[in-house]
Amino acid sequence: MSMNNTSFKTLGPQAARLVTTLHELSRTVFRLEDVRDITGLSEPSARSFVRKLVDRGVAARLKSGLYVLVPFELGRERQYSGNPLIIAREIMHGEDYYLSHATAMEIHGMTTQPQLVIMVSTPKPRRPVTALGVGFRFVLCPLKHFFGLTEHWATKQEKVRVSDLERTTIDGLKQPEYCGGLTEVAKGLWMRRQDVNIDRLVQYAKRIGVGAVVRRLGFLLETYQMAAPTDLDRLRTGLTATYVRLDPVLPAEGKRLRRWRLQLNIAPEELRAVVRT
């Protein structure tokens, strides 16, 4: 990061040391504890010290006790949110999490739309957070379903946890409302059809154990001719008699497909047309 001397000199020695040390530690997102550790200030002094840094545009407050350093070249004119993926990790502060749904789809190149909200799956309920114009939304996921996860390099130095390609698809089929609807999930699956592991998809669907996910996955794989008959049979065995909507976001209308116990509230032709465009 380029730091021009004039702006550095105006910081004062203590602030300059703090900023330099945070950069050396690759902690552009930092907490009040970091300030206390580096400066040796008491909690009230550290608080007012950071408040001054925020007032001068050196740092920006993300939420109570959590801050991000603003690159000098941005000055104080621009709102700066840092890397939202790293901020999501820091908000979790060491607790279990993974980036999921539409956010994971964007990371895996399954969407052409930029995502305005960061989706985070966690085992405990959390209220949504907005930090510097970026929304963070938390989706409940039991710890036993924390599988199919991988690491993603958000920057050259920093990694975040994200669902893998197959798990992202399964989460999308389970809760399409957090991905822009089932059509977006279908499109994402088609975009990555060369890379997705069908056997793993089937395993994950069975392991999550949600009938709607199994039905939707089977139907999409069949519609897009992406799976062998044996894989489709694995998904079809054990389906109950209940019908579910193909897209839970849309109204319950459309014909019923007995083979997958699905109400097709999106026409198969529409799903095929989406991948032709």
Number of C-alpha atoms within 10 A of each C-alpha: 7 7 11 10 8 8 14 16 11 10 16 10 11 12 20 15 14 18 23 14 17 18 14 10 9 12 16 21 25 20 20 16 17 17 23 18 12 14 17 12 14 12 13 9 14 19 17 11 18 21 16 14 19 18 12 13 20 23 24 25 22 23 14 8 12 19 23 22 22 23 17 16 13 12 14 17 8 10 13 21 19 18 14 17 24 19 24 23 20 17 15 15 12 8 12 14 26 27 29 29 30 32 24 29 27 17 18 18 14 24 21 12 12 9 15 12 17 23 24 27 23 21 18 14 11 14 9 14 18 14 19 15 13 16 15 20 17 22 22 13 17 11 12 8 11 17 14 16 18 15 14 18 12 15 11 6 8 14 15 19 21 26 28 22 25 24 24 28 30 26 24 27 29 23 21 23 18 21 26 15 18 24 18 22 28 24 19 25 27 20 17 16 15 9 11 17 13 16 13 14 21 20 15 21 26 15 12 18 11 13 21 24 24 28 24 25 24 23 23 21 19 15 14 16 10 18 17 12 11 9 18 20 11 15 23 18 9 10 15 10 9 11 18 20 21 30 23 18 15 13 10 14 12 14 12 16 12 11 11 25 22 21 20 20 19 18 13 14 9 11 18 16 10 14 15 8 5
